């Protein structure tokens, strides 16, 4: 079945033309702002069965922003509001629009199951998910459908194993943007294979593509905005392709062809070689492991060294395997967080009967952050700021965590070795108390967030006692100073303010080394804002601190997270 997507729909005439021409599926969403229009159009055709799919779990608090909200309460309220706008008591299909990184997927899926159980939706599904997320949802309840981006220009769902899993479990598969968007659709109209088939059937080239996707078990959702394009979608719905056309299209667009899930892997024993695919967070130690393997006779292929894309690297792997230029074997050590990223390596190896061994450095986000900071400090002696182009920022690690799909045998691996991380590094033998000045030491006489200058400093009650109470070898400090980035303070004034606070504590002006983060609030853009570990590592290196034997005196979740990342004991001011 071919349906119509309504993201850009504003005209009632388009839906009217589509329904009269034979389209029986319409896809919308609460954030599209056109559910009432869709409901009225469907209502005028009560004599025919038109399937309505709508979506929730995405909000638009302001123009230009799309914010996920997968909370159970929100999904229930969003579905109830959609029913009112659509003018129905039950919607045919209700889908989670996108995964909310702040809400466990299990919570959202159980909410969807509740909508089906309570009769608000006849069927439920997921949009914009990967195979791992779909498998997680299927372990909770029956999922009826999945909707993903799929076109000749975007085969992530195929390469990532999502389509194979959906077919295996009997789900309906909907493809949004099946023509790749308006600009790419114009390119398809000039595709020579599509054009030749279209002439034989007296249709448009894009209609050939849509009809072929239907033969693959995919229900495309083009987004007509004019009556003419709605009628084109209906013609594609009626188009029947012969075997010759289907074979030509399968050869021309192999990226859309069904790829079965694998449970066993077979190799050509005569041409047997091994490809080691090392995956893990940036900073997890992939390069170190790769260098150890190279020293043992393996050949390394690394995108950071060679440039280009992961697909280009897989193409080079293909050439090496075809030529037998592998030595003992090959090593690829990029992050490879997703099934899609790994698929091209596995496919190249399979073409040549090679085994792919996955070595997954299963490092926690927190340990990876410490590793990344240490690597940057080893390289530069300081932490890069948010404007240091080309340097590893904390956002890369958060993106990895959001994208991560753990490796699975059904991808085609011959072996999956999981290596957990264990921290052993000690910077020295000094036992330190690292004090958060903002939480435990100073206050502003003028009522500002922290003292603005030396004359503005006053100590919190008991501050002097706190820094001496615990008997550590040295006292060190941290403070957050976003006013520096804002331009309302400068580093010289801050140094004088810290010196004044130290004197009031009964220490020499510079006796307590206090490091600061000058960067603003919001998503982390630097390594020095807590709970990220940068300031602690700077202090540890400068003073030979044994972090495992030291403590952090602070207040709140950021300070607790800072201490946990560094392996320090946490102490609250009270």
Secondary structure by P-SEA (a helix, b strand, c coil): cbbbbccccccaaaaaaaaaacccbbbbccccccaaaaaaaaaaaccbbbbbbbbcccccccccbbbbbccaaaaaaaaaaaaaaaccccccbbbcccccccccaaaaaaaaaaaaaaccccccccccccaaaaaaaaacccccccccccccccccccccaaaaaaaaabbbbbbccccccaaaaaaaaacaaaaaaaaaacccaaaaaaaaaaaacbbbbbbbccaaaaaaaaaaaaccccaaaaaaaaaacccccbbbbbccccccccbbbbbbbbbbccccaaaaaaaaaaaabbbbbbcccccccaaaaaaaaaaaaaacccccbbbbbccccccccaaaaaaaaaaabbbbbbbcccccaaaaaaaaaaaaaacccccccccccccccaaaaaaaaaacccccccccccbbbbbbbbbbcccccccccccccccccccccccccccccccccccccaaaaaacccccccccbbbbbcccccccccaaaaaaaaaaaaaaaccccccbbbbbbccccccccccccccccaaaaaaaaacccccccbbbbbbcaaaaaaaaaabbbbbccc
